[in-house]
Amino acid sequence: MDSAEFIIKKSIKDQPIGETENLTWFICDIGIFAIFKSNINIPDIKIFSEALCLALDLSKEEKEVYLIDGKKIILFYS
């Protein structure tokens, strides 16, 4: 497990900063991440649109996708 995965796993226990149709959003020490509510693939444009519903403009952030404990997670960071 790399350090990003460790930080994400630790932060999943915290209160989410919000929920949208397809994602539950969290903040962590290295950025913002979202847990997919289902296993369906969602286009990036839909993910960015849902982030904007929470006043999160993540369009210029780097992103990485993880599978942690069977959950698909997308991490945004600078």
A tleap script that builds the chain and sets N, CA, C and O, in Angstrom:
source leaprc.protein.ff14SB
mol = sequence {
  NMET ASP SER ALA GLU PHE ILE ILE LYS LYS
  SER ILE LYS ASP GLN PRO ILE GLY GLU THR
  GLU ASN LEU THR TRP PHE ILE CYS ASP ILE
  GLY ILE PHE ALA ILE PHE LYS SER ASN ILE
  ASN ILE PRO ASP ILE LYS ILE PHE SER GLU
  ALA LEU CYS LEU ALA LEU ASP LEU SER LYS
  GLU GLU LYS GLU VAL TYR LEU ILE ASP GLY
  LYS LYS ILE ILE LEU PHE TYR CSER
}
set mol.1.N position { 0.858 -1.172 0.000 }
set mol.1.CA position { 0.000 0.000 0.000 }
set mol.1.C position { 0.904 1.235 0.000 }
set mol.1.O position { 1.811 1.357 0.824 }
set mol.2.N position { 0.641 2.142 -0.934 }
set mol.2.CA position { 1.445 3.368 -0.974 }
set mol.2.C position { 0.893 4.401 0.014 }
set mol.2.O position { -0.172 4.205 0.600 }
set mol.3.N position { 1.625 5.492 0.190 }
set mol.3.CA position { 1.256 6.495 1.197 }
set mol.3.C position { -0.095 7.153 0.897 }
set mol.3.O position { -0.849 7.454 1.822 }
set mol.4.N position { -0.411 7.379 -0.387 }
set mol.4.CA position { -1.701 7.981 -0.744 }
set mol.4.C position { -2.847 7.071 -0.310 }
set mol.4.O position { -3.842 7.544 0.239 }
set mol.5.N position { -2.713 5.783 -0.550 }
set mol.5.CA position { -3.757 4.839 -0.142 }
set mol.5.C position { -3.928 4.840 1.372 }
set mol.5.O position { -5.053 4.784 1.868 }
set mol.6.N position { -2.825 4.902 2.108 }
set mol.6.CA position { -2.888 4.938 3.566 }
set mol.6.C position { -3.645 6.185 4.035 }
set mol.6.O position { -4.500 6.097 4.916 }
set mol.7.N position { -3.335 7.336 3.454 }
set mol.7.CA position { -3.991 8.593 3.832 }
set mol.7.C position { -5.482 8.541 3.507 }
set mol.7.O position { -6.307 8.983 4.306 }
set mol.8.N position { -5.831 8.004 2.343 }
set mol.8.CA position { -7.238 7.888 1.955 }
set mol.8.C position { -7.978 6.980 2.938 }
set mol.8.O position { -9.055 7.335 3.418 }
set mol.9.N position { -7.406 5.809 3.239 }
set mol.9.CA position { -8.059 4.877 4.166 }
set mol.9.C position { -8.297 5.520 5.528 }
set mol.9.O position { -9.338 5.303 6.150 }
set mol.10.N position { -7.342 6.300 5.982 }
set mol.10.CA position { -7.482 6.986 7.265 }
set mol.10.C position { -8.599 8.035 7.199 }
set mol.10.O position { -9.360 8.191 8.154 }
set mol.11.N position { -8.698 8.743 6.087 }
set mol.11.CA position { -9.662 9.837 5.949 }
set mol.11.C position { -11.082 9.364 5.677 }
set mol.11.O position { -12.026 10.125 5.888 }
set mol.12.N position { -11.259 8.138 5.218 }
set mol.12.CA position { -12.605 7.609 4.958 }
set mol.12.C position { -13.419 7.583 6.251 }
set mol.12.O position { -14.648 7.643 6.216 }
set mol.13.N position { -12.740 7.493 7.379 }
set mol.13.CA position { -13.425 7.449 8.679 }
set mol.13.C position { -13.963 8.818 9.077 }
set mol.13.O position { -14.797 8.915 9.978 }
set mol.14.N position { -13.495 9.882 8.416 }
set mol.14.CA position { -13.943 11.246 8.725 }
set mol.14.C position { -15.311 11.528 8.114 }
set mol.14.O position { -15.815 10.758 7.296 }
set mol.15.N position { -15.891 12.633 8.523 }
set mol.15.CA position { -17.179 13.082 7.983 }
set mol.15.C position { -17.000 13.513 6.525 }
set mol.15.O position { -16.072 14.267 6.232 }
set mol.16.N position { -17.855 13.060 5.601 }
set mol.16.CA position { -17.770 13.540 4.219 }
set mol.16.C position { -18.073 15.034 4.139 }
set mol.16.O position { -18.799 15.577 4.971 }
set mol.17.N position { -17.501 15.695 3.116 }
set mol.17.CA position { -17.798 17.116 2.918 }
set mol.17.C position { -19.052 17.301 2.081 }
set mol.17.O position { -19.558 18.416 1.951 }
set mol.18.N position { -19.554 16.214 1.513 }
set mol.18.CA position { -20.785 16.290 0.748 }
set mol.18.C position { -21.042 15.018 -0.044 }
set mol.18.O position { -20.182 14.146 -0.168 }
set mol.19.N position { -22.246 14.946 -0.571 }
set mol.19.CA position { -22.637 13.826 -1.430 }
set mol.19.C position { -23.303 14.382 -2.673 }
set mol.19.O position { -24.025 15.378 -2.621 }
set mol.20.N position { -23.046 13.721 -3.790 }
set mol.20.CA position { -23.722 14.048 -5.041 }
set mol.20.C position { -24.377 12.764 -5.549 }
set mol.20.O position { -24.362 11.737 -4.869 }
set mol.21.N position { -24.934 12.831 -6.713 }
set mol.21.CA position { -25.682 11.695 -7.255 }
set mol.21.C position { -24.875 10.399 -7.257 }
set mol.21.O position { -25.391 9.348 -6.877 }
set mol.22.N position { -23.626 10.464 -7.678 }
set mol.22.CA position { -22.822 9.258 -7.860 }
set mol.22.C position { -21.629 9.127 -6.923 }
set mol.22.O position { -20.966 8.090 -6.919 }
set mol.23.N position { -21.344 10.150 -6.135 }
set mol.23.CA position { -20.102 10.182 -5.364 }
set mol.23.C position { -20.315 10.705 -3.950 }
set mol.23.O position { -21.201 11.522 -3.697 }
set mol.24.N position { -19.479 10.213 -3.031 }
set mol.24.CA position { -19.395 10.767 -1.685 }
set mol.24.C position { -18.011 11.396 -1.576 }
set mol.24.O position { -17.008 10.744 -1.867 }
set mol.25.N position { -17.949 12.658 -1.159 }
set mol.25.CA position { -16.736 13.470 -1.213 }
set mol.25.C position { -16.108 13.651 0.165 }
set mol.25.O position { -16.801 13.858 1.161 }
set mol.26.N position { -14.784 13.568 0.197 }
set mol.26.CA position { -14.013 13.712 1.433 }
set mol.26.C position { -12.814 14.624 1.178 }
set mol.26.O position { -12.381 14.807 0.041 }
set mol.27.N position { -12.297 15.184 2.254 }
set mol.27.CA position { -11.050 15.938 2.192 }
set mol.27.C position { -10.006 15.123 2.959 }
set mol.27.O position { -10.323 14.449 3.939 }
set mol.28.N position { -8.756 15.198 2.495 }
set mol.28.CA position { -7.671 14.508 3.187 }
set mol.28.C position { -6.416 15.383 3.132 }
set mol.28.O position { -6.429 16.463 2.540 }
set mol.29.N position { -5.351 14.915 3.742 }
set mol.29.CA position { -4.120 15.701 3.834 }
set mol.29.C position { -3.504 16.034 2.477 }
set mol.29.O position { -2.762 17.010 2.364 }
set mol.30.N position { -3.793 15.252 1.460 }
set mol.30.CA position { -3.160 15.482 0.153 }
set mol.30.C position { -4.121 15.995 -0.916 }
set mol.30.O position { -3.703 16.244 -2.047 }
set mol.31.N position { -5.387 16.156 -0.585 }
set mol.31.CA position { -6.327 16.655 -1.579 }
set mol.31.C position { -7.768 16.330 -1.233 }
set mol.31.O position { -8.150 16.245 -0.066 }
set mol.32.N position { -8.548 16.153 -2.278 }
set mol.32.CA position { -9.961 15.813 -2.164 }
set mol.32.C position { -10.174 14.498 -2.896 }
set mol.32.O position { -9.646 14.296 -3.990 }
set mol.33.N position { -10.942 13.610 -2.296 }
set mol.33.CA position { -11.244 12.355 -2.981 }
set mol.33.C position { -12.727 12.059 -2.903 }
set mol.33.O position { -13.442 12.562 -2.036 }
set mol.34.N position { -13.166 11.232 -3.828 }
set mol.34.CA position { -14.568 10.844 -3.886 }
set mol.34.C position { -14.660 9.333 -4.027 }
set mol.34.O position { -13.893 8.711 -4.763 }
set mol.35.N position { -15.605 8.764 -3.314 }
set mol.35.CA position { -15.887 7.336 -3.401 }
set mol.35.C position { -17.104 7.166 -4.301 }
set mol.35.O position { -18.139 7.798 -4.091 }
set mol.36.N position { -16.968 6.316 -5.294 }
set mol.36.CA position { -18.078 6.023 -6.191 }
set mol.36.C position { -19.137 5.227 -5.428 }
set mol.36.O position { -18.807 4.301 -4.687 }
set mol.37.N position { -20.400 5.586 -5.607 }
set mol.37.CA position { -21.489 4.897 -4.927 }
set mol.37.C position { -21.834 3.563 -5.582 }
set mol.37.O position { -22.443 2.700 -4.950 }
set mol.38.N position { -21.451 3.393 -6.837 }
set mol.38.CA position { -21.698 2.131 -7.539 }
set mol.38.C position { -20.503 1.829 -8.435 }
set mol.38.O position { -19.579 2.634 -8.549 }
set mol.39.N position { -20.533 0.683 -9.055 }
set mol.39.CA position { -19.412 0.262 -9.895 }
set mol.39.C position { -19.532 0.709 -11.352 }
set mol.39.O position { -18.738 0.279 -12.189 }
set mol.40.N position { -20.497 1.553 -11.667 }
set mol.40.CA position { -20.628 2.011 -13.043 }
set mol.40.C position { -19.555 3.042 -13.365 }
set mol.40.O position { -19.120 3.792 -12.491 }
set mol.41.N position { -19.138 3.075 -14.602 }
set mol.41.CA position { -18.167 4.083 -15.042 }
set mol.41.C position { -18.890 5.399 -15.296 }
set mol.41.O position { -19.957 5.430 -15.909 }
set mol.42.N position { -18.300 6.464 -14.822 }
set mol.42.CA position { -18.868 7.800 -14.974 }
set mol.42.C position { -17.864 8.636 -15.753 }
set mol.42.O position { -16.688 8.669 -15.394 }
set mol.43.N position { -18.297 9.309 -16.803 }
set mol.43.CA position { -17.362 10.151 -17.560 }
set mol.43.C position { -16.809 11.284 -16.692 }
set mol.43.O position { -17.476 11.772 -15.780 }
set mol.44.N position { -15.581 11.688 -16.995 }
set mol.44.CA position { -14.939 12.768 -16.234 }
set mol.44.C position { -15.798 14.019 -16.175 }
set mol.44.O position { -15.863 14.676 -15.136 }
set mol.45.N position { -16.453 14.355 -17.271 }
set mol.45.CA position { -17.267 15.575 -17.305 }
set mol.45.C position { -18.378 15.508 -16.251 }
set mol.45.O position { -18.716 16.526 -15.648 }
set mol.46.N position { -18.944 14.329 -16.026 }
set mol.46.CA position { -19.986 14.147 -15.008 }
set mol.46.C position { -19.386 14.288 -13.606 }
set mol.46.O position { -20.009 14.879 -12.723 }
set mol.47.N position { -18.183 13.749 -13.398 }
set mol.47.CA position { -17.518 13.873 -12.099 }
set mol.47.C position { -17.252 15.342 -11.788 }
set mol.47.O position { -17.527 15.806 -10.682 }
set mol.48.N position { -16.711 16.082 -12.778 }
set mol.48.CA position { -16.437 17.506 -12.570 }
set mol.48.C position { -17.719 18.293 -12.336 }
set mol.48.O position { -17.735 19.232 -11.540 }
set mol.49.N position { -18.788 17.919 -13.019 }
set mol.49.CA position { -20.080 18.579 -12.850 }
set mol.49.C position { -20.614 18.361 -11.438 }
set mol.49.O position { -21.132 19.288 -10.815 }
set mol.50.N position { -20.489 17.143 -10.939 }
set mol.50.CA position { -20.947 16.855 -9.584 }
set mol.50.C position { -20.093 17.606 -8.559 }
set mol.50.O position { -20.614 18.075 -7.546 }
set mol.51.N position { -18.797 17.723 -8.812 }
set mol.51.CA position { -17.920 18.477 -7.907 }
set mol.51.C position { -18.363 19.940 -7.838 }
set mol.51.O position { -18.360 20.542 -6.764 }
set mol.52.N position { -18.739 20.503 -8.973 }
set mol.52.CA position { -19.193 21.896 -8.988 }
set mol.52.C position { -20.453 22.102 -8.155 }
set mol.52.O position { -20.679 23.195 -7.636 }
set mol.53.N position { -21.277 21.062 -8.022 }
set mol.53.CA position { -22.472 21.158 -7.172 }
set mol.53.C position { -22.093 21.413 -5.717 }
set mol.53.O position { -22.897 21.934 -4.944 }
set mol.54.N position { -20.860 21.044 -5.346 }
set mol.54.CA position { -20.360 21.282 -3.989 }
set mol.54.C position { -19.375 22.450 -3.956 }
set mol.54.O position { -18.642 22.627 -2.983 }
set mol.55.N position { -19.365 23.243 -5.024 }
set mol.55.CA position { -18.467 24.396 -5.161 }
set mol.55.C position { -17.006 23.969 -5.202 }
set mol.55.O position { -16.134 24.689 -4.716 }
set mol.56.N position { -16.738 22.807 -5.778 }
set mol.56.CA position { -15.371 22.308 -5.943 }
set mol.56.C position { -14.996 22.368 -7.417 }
set mol.56.O position { -15.545 21.622 -8.227 }
set mol.57.N position { -14.072 23.244 -7.770 }
set mol.57.CA position { -13.576 23.301 -9.146 }
set mol.57.C position { -12.291 22.481 -9.204 }
set mol.57.O position { -11.220 22.954 -8.824 }
set mol.58.N position { -12.411 21.261 -9.680 }
set mol.58.CA position { -11.283 20.333 -9.716 }
set mol.58.C position { -10.719 20.155 -11.117 }
set mol.58.O position { -9.913 19.255 -11.351 }
set mol.59.N position { -11.131 20.994 -12.038 }
set mol.59.CA position { -10.769 20.822 -13.451 }
set mol.59.C position { -9.274 20.953 -13.713 }
set mol.59.O position { -8.787 20.423 -14.711 }
set mol.60.N position { -8.530 21.639 -12.851 }
set mol.60.CA position { -7.095 21.824 -13.080 }
set mol.60.C position { -6.241 20.946 -12.166 }
set mol.60.O position { -5.014 21.045 -12.173 }
set mol.61.N position { -6.882 20.100 -11.392 }
set mol.61.CA position { -6.168 19.241 -10.460 }
set mol.61.C position { -5.703 17.955 -11.149 }
set mol.61.O position { -6.306 17.498 -12.120 }
set mol.62.N position { -4.639 17.397 -10.633 }
set mol.62.CA position { -4.209 16.065 -11.049 }
set mol.62.C position { -5.185 15.068 -10.449 }
set mol.62.O position { -5.834 15.363 -9.445 }
set mol.63.N position { -5.295 13.892 -11.053 }
set mol.63.CA position { -6.198 12.891 -10.484 }
set mol.63.C position { -5.591 11.506 -10.598 }
set mol.63.O position { -4.823 11.213 -11.515 }
set mol.64.N position { -5.949 10.676 -9.660 }
set mol.64.CA position { -5.552 9.276 -9.653 }
set mol.64.C position { -6.752 8.458 -9.203 }
set mol.64.O position { -7.557 8.912 -8.390 }
set mol.65.N position { -6.863 7.251 -9.737 }
set mol.65.CA position { -7.958 6.364 -9.368 }
set mol.65.C position { -7.382 5.191 -8.584 }
set mol.65.O position { -6.344 4.633 -8.940 }
set mol.66.N position { -8.072 4.835 -7.520 }
set mol.66.CA position { -7.661 3.735 -6.653 }
set mol.66.C position { -8.816 2.761 -6.472 }
set mol.66.O position { -9.982 3.124 -6.626 }
set mol.67.N position { -8.479 1.539 -6.148 }
set mol.67.CA position { -9.453 0.549 -5.704 }
set mol.67.C position { -9.001 0.151 -4.305 }
set mol.67.O position { -7.995 -0.539 -4.143 }
set mol.68.N position { -9.744 0.584 -3.305 }
set mol.68.CA position { -9.387 0.343 -1.915 }
set mol.68.C position { -10.551 -0.360 -1.227 }
set mol.68.O position { -11.667 0.157 -1.190 }
set mol.69.N position { -10.282 -1.529 -0.691 }
set mol.69.CA position { -11.313 -2.330 -0.016 }
set mol.69.C position { -12.545 -2.513 -0.897 }
set mol.69.O position { -13.677 -2.464 -0.415 }
set mol.70.N position { -12.318 -2.722 -2.182 }
set mol.70.CA position { -13.406 -2.962 -3.127 }
set mol.70.C position { -14.161 -1.719 -3.563 }
set mol.70.O position { -15.152 -1.824 -4.286 }
set mol.71.N position { -13.713 -0.542 -3.138 }
set mol.71.CA position { -14.388 0.710 -3.500 }
set mol.71.C position { -13.522 1.482 -4.485 }
set mol.71.O position { -12.319 1.644 -4.283 }
set mol.72.N position { -14.159 1.959 -5.558 }
set mol.72.CA position { -13.460 2.800 -6.529 }
set mol.72.C position { -13.410 4.220 -5.992 }
set mol.72.O position { -14.431 4.791 -5.609 }
set mol.73.N position { -12.195 4.787 -5.969 }
set mol.73.CA position { -11.970 6.109 -5.390 }
set mol.73.C position { -11.158 6.947 -6.370 }
set mol.73.O position { -10.205 6.462 -6.979 }
set mol.74.N position { -11.546 8.200 -6.512 }
set mol.74.CA position { -10.786 9.127 -7.353 }
set mol.74.C position { -10.242 10.236 -6.451 }
set mol.74.O position { -10.979 10.872 -5.697 }
set mol.75.N position { -8.920 10.447 -6.555 }
set mol.75.CA position { -8.220 11.439 -5.746 }
set mol.75.C position { -7.831 12.611 -6.625 }
set mol.75.O position { -7.276 12.424 -7.708 }
set mol.76.N position { -8.119 13.818 -6.165 }
set mol.76.CA position { -7.718 15.052 -6.856 }
set mol.76.C position { -6.703 15.774 -5.972 }
set mol.76.O position { -6.911 15.922 -4.767 }
set mol.77.N position { -5.608 16.221 -6.577 }
set mol.77.CA position { -4.564 16.915 -5.822 }
set mol.77.C position { -3.809 17.867 -6.732 }
set mol.77.O position { -3.881 17.752 -7.956 }
set mol.78.N position { -3.084 18.810 -6.134 }
set mol.78.CA position { -2.288 19.770 -6.899 }
set mol.78.C position { -0.843 19.346 -6.931 }
set mol.78.O position { -0.012 20.028 -7.530 }
savepdb mol mol.pdb
quit
